[in-house]
Amino acid sequence: MGPGRKTMLLAVAVALAAAAMFVLAACGEEEETEVIEGEPVELGDLSYNVVTTRFLNPDDSQDAEYLEGQPEPKPGEQYLGSFMTVENDGDAAASLPPHFEILDTTDTTYESVESESAYALPLGEELAGGESLPAPDTPAADGPIKGSMVLFLMPDSVTENRPLELEIPSSEGDGTVELDI
Protein backbone atom coordinates (compact mmCIF):
# COMPACT_ATOMS: atom_id res chain seq x y z
CA MET A 1 0.00 0.00 0.00
CA GLY A 2 1.43 3.38 -1.00
CA PRO A 3 1.80 6.45 1.23
CA GLY A 4 -1.10 8.27 -0.52
CA ARG A 5 -3.47 5.41 0.16
CA LYS A 6 -2.40 5.21 3.83
CA THR A 7 -3.05 8.94 4.21
CA MET A 8 -6.48 8.58 2.62
CA LEU A 9 -7.39 5.62 4.87
CA LEU A 10 -6.21 7.57 7.92
CA ALA A 11 -8.34 10.57 6.88
CA VAL A 12 -11.41 8.33 6.42
CA ALA A 13 -10.81 6.69 9.82
CA VAL A 14 -10.52 10.11 11.51
CA ALA A 15 -13.70 11.32 9.79
CA LEU A 16 -15.61 8.20 10.88
CA ALA A 17 -14.37 8.58 14.46
CA ALA A 18 -15.45 12.23 14.51
CA ALA A 19 -18.89 11.32 13.14
CA ALA A 20 -19.29 8.58 15.75
CA MET A 21 -18.37 11.02 18.55
CA PHE A 22 -20.93 13.52 17.25
CA VAL A 23 -23.68 10.87 17.17
CA LEU A 24 -22.82 9.67 20.67
CA ALA A 25 -22.75 13.23 22.01
CA ALA A 26 -26.15 13.97 20.47
CA CYS A 27 -27.64 10.84 22.04
CA GLY A 28 -26.66 12.04 25.49
CA GLU A 29 -27.99 15.59 25.08
CA GLU A 30 -30.72 16.68 27.43
CA GLU A 31 -33.52 18.98 26.38
CA GLU A 32 -32.89 22.68 26.98
CA THR A 33 -34.72 23.75 30.15
CA GLU A 34 -33.50 27.37 30.20
CA VAL A 35 -34.67 29.33 27.16
CA ILE A 36 -35.63 32.82 26.09
CA GLU A 37 -39.18 33.90 25.28
CA GLY A 38 -40.18 32.50 21.89
CA GLU A 39 -38.20 29.26 22.25
CA PRO A 40 -39.88 26.06 23.46
CA VAL A 41 -38.92 24.45 26.74
CA GLU A 42 -39.43 20.68 26.86
CA LEU A 43 -40.44 19.22 30.23
CA GLY A 44 -41.24 15.54 29.82
CA ASP A 45 -43.95 15.20 27.18
CA LEU A 46 -45.06 18.83 27.58
CA SER A 47 -43.58 21.57 25.42
CA TYR A 48 -44.16 25.17 26.57
CA ASN A 49 -43.57 28.14 24.27
CA VAL A 50 -44.09 31.65 25.66
CA VAL A 51 -45.44 33.70 22.76
CA THR A 52 -45.40 37.08 24.50
CA THR A 53 -45.49 38.62 27.95
CA ARG A 54 -46.89 42.06 28.64
CA PHE A 55 -48.45 44.26 31.28
CA LEU A 56 -52.23 44.46 31.01
CA ASN A 57 -54.26 47.66 31.23
CA PRO A 58 -57.65 47.22 32.98
CA ASP A 59 -58.90 50.40 31.24
CA ASP A 60 -58.21 48.98 27.76
CA SER A 61 -61.24 47.22 26.22
CA GLN A 62 -59.12 44.37 24.80
CA ASP A 63 -57.24 43.79 28.05
CA ALA A 64 -60.49 43.82 30.05
CA GLU A 65 -61.27 40.34 28.64
CA TYR A 66 -57.93 39.03 29.92
CA LEU A 67 -58.69 40.47 33.37
CA GLU A 68 -62.27 39.21 33.67
CA GLY A 69 -63.17 38.68 37.33
CA GLN A 70 -59.98 40.30 38.65
CA PRO A 71 -60.13 43.15 41.17
CA GLU A 72 -58.61 46.50 40.22
CA PRO A 73 -54.93 46.46 41.06
CA LYS A 74 -53.96 48.55 44.07
CA PRO A 75 -51.87 51.67 43.49
CA GLY A 76 -48.31 50.55 42.73
CA GLU A 77 -49.44 47.18 41.28
CA GLN A 78 -50.25 45.94 37.80
CA TYR A 79 -51.22 42.73 36.08
CA LEU A 80 -48.76 40.87 33.88
CA GLY A 81 -49.93 38.27 31.37
CA SER A 82 -47.61 35.60 30.04
CA PHE A 83 -49.18 34.05 26.93
CA MET A 84 -48.07 30.62 25.79
CA THR A 85 -48.82 27.51 23.84
CA VAL A 86 -48.49 24.06 25.40
CA GLU A 87 -48.25 20.78 23.48
CA ASN A 88 -48.43 17.27 24.85
CA ASP A 89 -46.14 15.31 22.54
CA GLY A 90 -46.81 12.04 24.38
CA ASP A 91 -49.60 9.49 24.13
CA ALA A 92 -50.76 9.75 27.76
CA ALA A 93 -52.38 12.67 29.54
CA ALA A 94 -50.01 15.00 31.39
CA SER A 95 -50.81 17.46 34.17
CA LEU A 96 -50.21 21.16 33.83
CA PRO A 97 -48.63 22.78 36.87
CA PRO A 98 -51.06 24.22 39.44
CA HIS A 99 -49.10 27.49 39.41
CA PHE A 100 -46.21 29.29 37.73
CA GLU A 101 -43.76 31.73 39.27
CA ILE A 102 -41.83 34.74 38.09
CA LEU A 103 -38.42 35.45 39.57
CA ASP A 104 -36.76 38.87 39.36
CA THR A 105 -33.08 39.78 39.69
CA THR A 106 -33.45 40.35 43.46
CA ASP A 107 -34.61 36.72 43.83
CA THR A 108 -38.13 37.89 44.68
CA THR A 109 -40.74 35.36 43.54
CA TYR A 110 -44.25 36.18 42.32
CA GLU A 111 -46.82 33.39 42.05
CA SER A 112 -49.49 33.24 39.35
CA VAL A 113 -53.03 34.22 40.31
CA GLU A 114 -56.20 32.33 39.46
CA SER A 115 -58.08 33.66 36.48
CA GLU A 116 -61.66 33.32 35.25
CA SER A 117 -60.75 34.65 31.81
CA ALA A 118 -61.58 32.60 28.72
CA TYR A 119 -57.95 33.21 27.74
CA ALA A 120 -56.48 31.65 30.89
CA LEU A 121 -54.33 28.52 30.84
CA PRO A 122 -56.23 25.84 32.83
CA LEU A 123 -53.70 25.51 35.66
CA GLY A 124 -53.54 22.11 37.33
CA GLU A 125 -55.64 20.37 34.68
CA GLU A 126 -54.62 17.48 32.45
CA LEU A 127 -53.75 17.82 28.81
CA ALA A 128 -54.55 14.69 26.80
CA GLY A 129 -51.85 13.01 24.74
CA GLY A 130 -51.40 14.69 21.37
CA GLU A 131 -53.46 17.72 22.43
CA SER A 132 -52.37 21.35 22.63
CA LEU A 133 -53.40 24.60 24.27
CA PRO A 134 -54.97 26.85 23.48
CA ALA A 135 -57.53 24.42 22.17
CA PRO A 136 -58.83 25.12 18.65
CA ASP A 137 -61.91 27.34 18.34
CA THR A 138 -61.44 28.97 21.76
CA PRO A 139 -61.04 32.69 22.48
CA ALA A 140 -57.35 32.13 23.30
CA ALA A 141 -56.71 30.30 20.01
CA ASP A 142 -58.72 32.77 17.93
CA GLY A 143 -57.55 35.91 19.75
CA PRO A 144 -54.86 38.30 18.59
CA ILE A 145 -52.07 36.65 20.62
CA LYS A 146 -52.99 33.00 19.93
CA GLY A 147 -51.81 31.86 23.35
CA SER A 148 -53.24 30.86 26.72
CA MET A 149 -52.54 33.29 29.54
CA VAL A 150 -50.91 32.83 32.94
CA LEU A 151 -51.71 35.90 35.05
CA PHE A 152 -49.56 37.60 37.69
CA LEU A 153 -50.12 40.59 39.97
CA MET A 154 -46.83 42.47 40.23
CA PRO A 155 -45.52 45.62 41.90
CA ASP A 156 -44.67 48.45 39.50
CA SER A 157 -41.08 48.27 40.76
CA VAL A 158 -40.57 44.87 39.13
CA THR A 159 -39.62 46.64 35.90
CA GLU A 160 -36.45 47.83 37.67
CA ASN A 161 -35.44 44.23 38.40
CA ARG A 162 -35.27 42.70 34.92
CA PRO A 163 -34.76 40.35 33.29
CA LEU A 164 -37.68 38.44 34.72
CA GLU A 165 -37.74 34.66 34.51
CA LEU A 166 -40.85 32.49 34.27
CA GLU A 167 -40.39 29.33 36.32
CA ILE A 168 -42.37 26.30 35.09
CA PRO A 169 -42.56 23.55 37.72
CA SER A 170 -42.56 19.96 36.50
CA SER A 171 -42.04 16.50 37.93
CA GLU A 172 -39.60 16.05 35.00
CA GLY A 173 -37.48 18.98 36.21
CA ASP A 174 -38.31 22.66 36.21
CA GLY A 175 -37.99 24.94 33.21
CA THR A 176 -37.07 28.62 32.99
CA VAL A 177 -38.02 31.16 30.33
CA GLU A 178 -36.35 34.57 30.28
CA LEU A 179 -39.19 37.00 29.57
CA ASP A 180 -38.90 39.78 27.03
CA ILE A 181 -40.50 42.76 28.76
C-alpha positions, 0 to 999 in steps of 0.5 A, a space after each residue: 500500500 502506497 503512502 497516498 493510500 495510507 493517508 487517505 485511509 487515515 483521513 477516512 478513519 478520523 472522519 468516521 471517528 469524529 462522526 461517531 463522537 458527534 452521534 454519541 454526544 447527540 444521544 446524550 444531550 438533554 432537552 434545553 430547560 433554560 430558554 428565552 421567550 419564543 423558544 420552546 422548553 421541553 419538560 417531559 412530554 409537555 412543550 411550553 412556548 411563551 409567545 409574549 409577555 406584557 403588562 395588562 391595562 384594565 382600562 383597555 377594552 381588549 385587556 379587560 377580557 384578559 382580566 375578567 373577574 380580577 379586582 382593580 390592582 392597588 396603586 403601585 401594582 399591575 397585572 402581567 400576562 404571560 401568553 403561551 402555547 403548550 403541546 403534549 407530545 406524548 400518548 398519555 395525559 399529562 398534568 399542567 402545573 397548578 401554578 407558575 412563578 416569576 423570579 426577578 433579579 433580586 430573587 423575589 418570587 411572584 406566584 401566578 393568580 387564578 383567572 376566570 378569563 376565557 384566555 387563561 391557561 387551565 392551571 392544574 388540569 390534564 392535557 390529553 396526549 397529542 393535544 395542545 393549548 390553546 384548544 382550537 376554536 377557543 377565544 385564546 386560540 382565535 384571539 390576537 395573541 394566539 396563546 393561553 394566559 398565565 396571570 400575575 399581579 406584580 408591583 410596578 417596581 418589578 420593571 427595575 429588576 429585569 430580566 424576569 424569569 418564568 419558572 415552570 414547575 414539573 415532575 420532570 425537572 423545572 424549566 425557565 423562560 427569560 421574559 422579554 418585557 
